[in-house]
Amino acid sequence: MASFPDTGSPPTPLAKGLFRAQVAANEPLCTGHAELILRFDAFPPAWPGQFLQIQCTDPDGPVWRGGALIRRPFSIGGLRRGPRGVEIDILYRVMGVGTGWMSRLKPGEPVSVLGPLGRPFEPPPPGSLACLVGGGIGLPPLIWLAGELAEAGVQVLAFCGARTAELLPLRRDPAVPVRGAEPSAAWPALARWGVAAIVATDDGSLGARGRLPDVLADWLAARAADAPPVAIYTCGPEPMMQAVAGICRRRGLPCQVCLERMMACGMGTCQSCVVPVHDPAAEDGWRYRLCCTDGPVFPAEHVIWE
C-alpha cells in the first residue's frame, strides 16, 4: 500500500492519457448491470478510487451516431497487468444512451478511453481493519481496493448493499451459504482475496434485511472494546454515504468517501462537477472543490452534505 499516492496532500498531476482499448468481454452480472472488460496494450500506473472517461460511441465513426456526445465517467473496478497487456474491469448499469451503447459492445470492438483520472483512496492507519461499504453501482472501486489491501496484508471486511437480491452486482457462489448479517465468502470477486462480505438488501431477499448503514452501525456496536481499530471506505448512493459518514463522525472513525458527479471532461476544465467542502481559510468557512481532480475520493469530514 505504500505505492498509493498521498491523497492528503495538495493534488499533483498523475500520469494519464488517451488510449484505444479493445473489448475483451461484456457480460451481464444481475438485472440491469453488466461487467465490461477492456484490454490495453499499455496503461499508466493507477490506484483504487481513480476512474476513466469512456467515449460511448464508435471511435472510428461520427460521434453523434449510435452513442453519447460526451464521455461518461466510470470507476475502475479492477486492473491486471500481464504479458498480453493490461485488463481493466468496468461495472455499469444500463440507464441511458451511453450505457445502452456499452451494453451492445462485442469482444474485439474498439473503445476510446481517457485515464486514469482523479485522486485515489489513502491506505488505512497501520493495524486497522478496513471496512469497505458499497451500495449498488458503488461497489467497483471497493472491489479493487479490497484486493490491493488484502495483498498488502491489511485485514478487510466488505459491506455490500442493494434494494433487492436481483440488483446486487456481484456473482455468487451458490455452494457458500449467506445467513443474515454474518460475513460470507459467497462472492468470488472478494473471496479470491480472502475477503468476506456482509450483504444487506432493503427487502430482505438476501443477507440482512434493511439499509446498509444500519447494518454497519449494528456491527460496529457489537464489536468488542479491544477489537482492532476500524477505517471506513464507502462508495454508492449519496444518501447512503452521508449516513455512513454520520456514523463515523459520531464514533470518531476515519472515513473516505468516493463521490459521483456528472463529469463532462474529467480533468478540471469544464468545472461541472463541484463538491462543497469545509474550508476554515475561506471567508464563509467553505468552498467548492472539483470531484474530478480534487476527488473523487474525499475525507468524509470535509464534505458538506446538505
Secondary structure, DSSP 4 states (H G I P E B T S, - for coil): -TTS--TTSSP-----EEEEEEEEEEEEEETTEEEEEEEES------TT-EEEEE-S-TTS-TTSSS-SS-EEEE--EEEEETTEEEEEEEEE--SHHHHHHHT--TT-EEEEEEEESB-PPPPPTTPEEEEEEEGGG-HHHHHHHHHHHHTT-EEEEEEEESSGGG--S---TTS---TTS-B---HHHHTTT-EEEEEETTSSSSEES-HHHHHHHHHHHS-TTSPPEEEEEES-HHHHHHHHHHHHHHT--EEEE-----SSSSSSS---EEEEE-TTSTTSEEEEETTTT-BEEEGGGB---
